[in-house]
Amino acid sequence: MLWPIVPLDIIEEYVWKAQFSFHTLVVQAILFIAILFIVIPILGPISPPKRIFGVTI
């Protein structure tokens, strides 16, 4: 019978870590999209800098 070169525990741990790291990337992408398309339009456009008495505010 052939035994695997790498113990299955190590492979299983690597797969779990990969899944969780992928999960965090997905969550970050969803939050970025939500901020981009929901929060920013609600707040409105960012006003350009204003000049008062020759000083940019």
N, CA, C and O of each residue as an XYZ file, in Angstrom:
228
protein
N       0.834     -1.176      0.000
C       0.000      0.000      0.000
C       0.885      1.249      0.000
O       1.886      1.306      0.715
N       0.512      2.250     -0.807
C       1.278      3.485     -0.883
C       0.751      4.495      0.122
O      -0.459      4.683      0.249
N       1.660      5.141      0.832
C       1.287      6.171      1.791
C       1.514      7.536      1.157
O       2.437      7.700      0.359
N       0.692      8.510      1.499
C       0.914      9.847      0.925
C       2.239     10.435      1.395
O       2.690     10.163      2.508
N       2.853     11.239      0.541
C       4.140     11.845      0.881
C       3.975     12.844      2.027
O       4.800     12.896      2.939
N       2.896     13.639      1.973
C       2.621     14.630      3.013
C       1.488     14.108      3.884
O       0.476     13.656      3.349
N       1.622     14.155      5.209
C       0.529     13.697      6.071
C      -0.762     14.467      5.783
O      -0.734     15.665      5.501
N      -1.875     13.771      5.857
C      -3.163     14.378      5.529
C      -3.526     15.513      6.477
O      -4.240     16.436      6.084
N      -3.053     15.462      7.711
C      -3.342     16.550      8.654
C      -2.786     17.880      8.149
O      -3.440     18.917      8.257
N      -1.585     17.840      7.601
C      -0.965     19.066      7.098
C      -1.730     19.578      5.885
O      -1.953     20.782      5.757
N      -2.135     18.678      4.996
C      -2.908     19.080      3.816
C      -4.242     19.673      4.239
O      -4.660     20.703      3.710
N      -4.914     19.031      5.190
C      -6.210     19.530      5.652
C      -6.061     20.918      6.280
O      -6.889     21.797      6.038
N      -5.020     21.120      7.077
C      -4.795     22.431      7.694
C      -4.534     23.488      6.621
O      -5.039     24.606      6.719
N      -3.751     23.145      5.603
C      -3.464     24.085      4.515
C      -4.738     24.460      3.766
O      -4.936     25.626      3.427
N      -5.604     23.476      3.505
C      -6.860     23.741      2.793
C      -7.749     24.661      3.619
O      -8.347     25.584      3.067
N      -7.852     24.435      4.926
C      -8.676     25.300      5.782
C      -8.144     26.728      5.782
O      -8.921     27.679      5.699
N      -6.822     26.886      5.874
C      -6.240     28.232      5.861
C      -6.512     28.920      4.533
O      -6.812     30.113      4.498
N      -6.410     28.175      3.448
C      -6.671     28.754      2.130
C      -8.124     29.190      2.014
O      -8.411     30.243      1.444
N      -9.043     28.391      2.547
C     -10.459     28.753      2.481
C     -10.730     30.020      3.282
O     -11.461     30.895      2.819
N     -10.155     30.132      4.472
C     -10.407     31.308      5.295
C      -9.772     32.553      4.692
O     -10.351     33.636      4.765
N      -8.594     32.417      4.099
C      -7.978     33.591      3.487
C      -8.784     34.021      2.271
O      -8.929     35.218      2.025
N      -9.310     33.073      1.506
C     -10.159     33.410      0.363
C     -11.439     34.063      0.851
O     -11.939     35.002      0.231
N     -11.969     33.568      1.960
C     -13.210     34.118      2.520
C     -13.023     35.582      2.896
O     -13.907     36.398      2.633
N     -11.901     35.930      3.501
C     -11.675     37.323      3.879
C     -11.560     38.216      2.653
O     -12.004     39.364      2.682
N     -10.968     37.705      1.574
C     -10.881     38.504      0.349
C     -12.264     38.772     -0.225
O     -12.540     39.870     -0.708
N     -13.132     37.768     -0.171
C     -14.494     37.945     -0.678
C     -15.234     38.979      0.161
O     -15.925     39.840     -0.383
N     -15.094     38.901      1.472
C     -15.756     39.862      2.360
C     -15.235     41.273      2.091
O     -16.019     42.220      2.049
N     -13.935     41.423      1.911
C     -13.377     42.742      1.620
C     -13.911     43.286      0.301
O     -14.212     44.475      0.197
N     -14.029     42.423     -0.706
C     -14.556     42.867     -1.998
C     -16.009     43.306     -1.874
O     -16.402     44.315     -2.460
N     -16.808     42.564     -1.119
C     -18.221     42.921     -0.935
C     -18.339     44.248     -0.193
O     -19.156     45.091     -0.562
N     -17.530     44.443      0.851
C     -17.567     45.707      1.588
C     -17.140     46.875      0.706
O     -17.728     47.954      0.778
N     -16.122     46.666     -0.125
C     -15.671     47.720     -1.027
C     -16.780     48.114     -1.995
O     -17.014     49.300     -2.226
N     -17.462     47.121     -2.561
C     -18.558     47.396     -3.496
C     -19.696     48.104     -2.775
O     -20.289     49.036     -3.317
N     -20.005     47.671     -1.561
C     -21.087     48.304     -0.806
C     -20.756     49.765     -0.519
O     -21.619     50.632     -0.658
N     -19.529     50.045     -0.123
C     -19.137     51.431      0.148
C     -19.164     52.246     -1.138
O     -19.620     53.390     -1.148
N     -18.676     51.655     -2.215
C     -18.586     52.376     -3.481
C     -19.953     52.740     -4.037
O     -20.143     53.852     -4.530
N     -20.909     51.816     -3.964
C     -22.193     52.025     -4.628
C     -23.336     52.407     -3.694
O     -24.395     52.822     -4.165
N     -23.147     52.275     -2.374
C     -24.245     52.578     -1.452
C     -23.899     53.772     -0.568
O     -24.659     54.740     -0.520
N     -22.779     53.724      0.123
C     -22.449     54.761      1.100
C     -22.087     56.077      0.412
O     -22.592     57.130      0.801
N     -21.233     56.036     -0.591
C     -20.799     57.268     -1.255
C     -21.959     57.999     -1.922
O     -22.057     59.215     -1.761
N     -22.854     57.322     -2.669
C     -23.990     58.067     -3.234
C     -24.903     58.671     -2.168
O     -25.494     59.727     -2.398
N     -25.031     58.024     -1.010
C     -25.875     58.578      0.055
C     -25.246     59.863      0.602
O     -25.949     60.843      0.845
N     -23.937     59.859      0.794
C     -23.255     61.035      1.329
C     -23.206     62.175      0.325
O     -23.083     63.339      0.704
N     -23.299     61.846     -0.928
C     -23.255     62.868     -1.962
C     -21.840     63.120     -2.431
O     -20.878     62.595     -1.870
N     -21.727     63.923     -3.457
C     -20.387     64.181     -4.003
C     -19.538     64.992     -3.029
O     -20.049     65.792     -2.244
N     -18.264     64.769     -3.100
C     -17.337     65.526     -2.264
C     -17.140     66.882     -2.936
O     -16.800     66.961     -4.116
N     -17.357     67.930     -2.179
C     -17.275     69.267     -2.773
C     -15.826     69.622     -3.083
O     -14.917     69.256     -2.337
N     -15.616     70.332     -4.179
C     -14.248     70.738     -4.515
C     -13.748     71.777     -3.519
O     -14.551     72.410     -2.834
N     -12.446     71.959     -3.431
C     -11.913     72.956     -2.502
C     -12.421     74.357     -2.851
O     -12.577     74.696     -4.023
N     -12.672     75.152     -1.832
C     -13.190     76.507     -2.031
C     -12.091     77.521     -1.722
O     -11.241     77.305     -0.858
N     -12.137     78.627     -2.454
C     -11.177     79.706     -2.219
C     -11.905     80.879     -1.581
O     -12.856     81.421     -2.145
N     -11.446     81.255     -0.408
C     -12.000     82.416      0.281
C     -10.836     83.352      0.588
O      -9.875     82.964      1.252
N     -10.930     84.578      0.102
C      -9.876     85.577      0.277
C      -8.525     85.063     -0.218
O      -7.489     85.337      0.387
N      -8.544     84.319     -1.319
C      -7.303     83.821     -1.912
C      -6.702     82.636     -1.191
O      -5.592     82.217     -1.518
N      -7.420     82.075     -0.201
C      -6.921     80.924      0.555
C      -7.797     79.727      0.235
O      -9.021     79.802      0.344
N      -7.178     78.623     -0.160
C      -7.930     77.403     -0.456
C      -8.266     76.694      0.842
O      -7.392     76.422      1.665
N      -9.554     76.397      1.012
C     -10.010     75.713      2.227
C     -10.209     74.245      1.913
O     -10.592     73.472      2.791
